[in-house]
Amino acid sequence: RSGLRINARCQVVDLNGAVIPGLYCGGESAGGFSLHGLARCTVQGRIAGRNAAAETIKG
């Protein structure tokens, strides 16, 4: 497996599983399986974008 590790909110996590604040990832940059590339990119991009926007609004 290669790529960045992410959680269900598409937040990048470090080797200890701790969230790296403000860093989101999805699609081919995220680690894990490489099947369903376009669908995975679209879904994870939407998840990451919505969570990043919510974080920005929260301040």
Backbone hydrogen bonds in HBPLUS format (Angstrom, degrees):
<---DONOR---> <-ACCEPTOR-->    atom                        ^
c    i                          cat <-CA-CA->   ^        H-A-AA   ^      H-
h    n   atom  resd res      DA  || num        DHA   H-A  angle D-A-AA Bond
n    s   type  num  typ     dist DA aas  dist angle  dist       angle   num
A0004-LEU N   A0029-SER O   2.98 MM  25  6.32 163.2  2.01 155.6 153.0     1
A0031-GLY N   A0004-LEU O   2.64 MM  27  5.02 169.4  1.65 140.1 137.9     2
A0013-VAL N   A0005-ARG O   2.89 MM   8  5.65 161.9  1.92 142.9 146.6     3
A0007-ASN N   A0011-GLN O   3.03 MM   4  5.59 141.0  2.19 142.0 153.6     4
A0010-CYS N   A0007-ASN O   2.97 MM   3  5.20 158.9  2.01 116.8 119.6     5
A0025-CYS N   A0010-CYS O   2.92 MM  15  5.59 154.7  1.98 154.0 161.5     6
A0012-VAL N   A0023-LEU O   2.91 MM  11  5.71 171.4  1.92 145.7 147.3     7
A0020-ILE N   A0012-VAL O   2.88 MM   8  5.78 165.6  1.90 167.5 162.9     8
A0014-ASP N   A0018-ALA O   2.84 MM   4  5.46 158.3  1.89 150.1 153.1     9
A0017-GLY N   A0014-ASP O   2.95 MM   3  5.24 162.8  1.98 113.7 119.0    10
A0023-LEU N   A0020-ILE O   3.22 MM   3  5.88 157.6  2.27 145.8 144.0    11
A0030-ALA N   A0027-GLY O   3.15 MM   3  5.68 150.2  2.25 112.8 120.7    12
A0040-ARG N   A0036-HIS O   2.88 MM   4  5.86 164.1  1.90 163.6 169.1    13
A0041-CYS N   A0037-GLY O   2.92 MM   4  6.05 159.8  1.96 149.7 155.2    14
A0042-THR N   A0038-LEU O   2.99 MM   4  6.16 160.7  2.03 148.9 153.9    15
A0043-VAL N   A0039-ALA O   2.92 MM   4  6.10 173.8  1.93 158.0 159.4    16
A0044-GLN N   A0040-ARG O   2.93 MM   4  5.89 166.2  1.95 151.5 155.4    17
A0045-GLY N   A0041-CYS O   2.88 MM   4  5.68 145.9  2.00 135.1 145.4    18
A0046-ARG N   A0042-THR O   3.06 MM   4  6.22 154.0  2.13 143.2 149.4    19
A0047-ILE N   A0043-VAL O   3.00 MM   4  6.29 163.6  2.03 152.6 157.2    20
A0048-ALA N   A0044-GLN O   2.85 MM   4  5.94 170.0  1.86 150.4 153.6    21
A0049-GLY N   A0045-GLY O   2.88 MM   4  5.93 161.4  1.92 144.1 150.0    22
A0050-ARG N   A0046-ARG O   2.94 MM   4  6.06 165.0  1.96 151.8 155.6    23
A0051-ASN N   A0047-ILE O   3.06 MM   4  6.22 163.5  2.09 151.5 156.1    24
A0052-ALA N   A0048-ALA O   2.86 MM   4  5.98 157.3  1.91 151.2 157.9    25
A0053-ALA N   A0049-GLY O   2.95 MM   4  6.05 159.9  1.99 146.7 152.2    26
A0054-ALA N   A0050-ARG O   2.98 MM   4  6.15 157.7  2.04 143.8 150.1    27
A0055-GLU N   A0051-ASN O   2.98 MM   4  6.12 152.6  2.06 142.7 149.9    28
A0056-THR N   A0052-ALA O   3.01 MM   4  6.24 151.1  2.09 144.7 152.4    29
A0057-ILE N   A0053-ALA O   2.96 MM   4  6.22 159.2  2.00 152.9 158.0    30
A0058-LYS N   A0054-ALA O   3.00 MM   4  6.15 156.6  2.06 145.3 151.5    31
A0059-GLY N   A0055-GLU O   3.13 MM   4  6.30 141.7  2.28 137.6 147.2    32
